[in-house]
Amino acid sequence: MDGQRLNTAQTGEVDLSTIPIEGVERIEIVKGGTSALYGADAVGGVINIITKTRPYHPTAGINANVMQGSFGTSAYEGGGTYATERVFSLLSYKYLHTDGNYFYDSPYGGRIRRENADLTSHSISERARFNWVWTV
């Protein structure tokens, strides 16, 4: 994200659902080896997520989303931005819950209920920049 590595050497995985979409300005996809720009491990390509920067004019806003899905899945998101000439702040919160219980056909016959596949996730993201001007 912003040119900094997110994944670890142990697993190489990144949970992209923890990155709030309202904080993303653009996504760059670079195919092929890019070792010169992103380091020795970038042999297969790079996905670079560029986050938003301070807008050119003062602004403030909030947003909220509610989503429902199958298997008892629900998600709630909320966030806000505030920007002035010297301050830029982006705050986001996401709650995700799914029961994960579902029926499936067993290879041995009959329908079985998959239980204890639930998930609850809380994600908070904050980004702030301050420009201090010192006068003498």
Secondary structure, DSSP 4 states (H G I P E B T S, - for coil): -TTS--S-TTT----GGGS-GGGEEEEEEEES--HHHH-TT-SSEEEEEEEP---SS-EEEEEEEEEEETTTEEEEEEEEEEE-SSEEEEEEEEEEEE---EEEE-TTSSEEEE-S--EEEEEEEEEEEE------
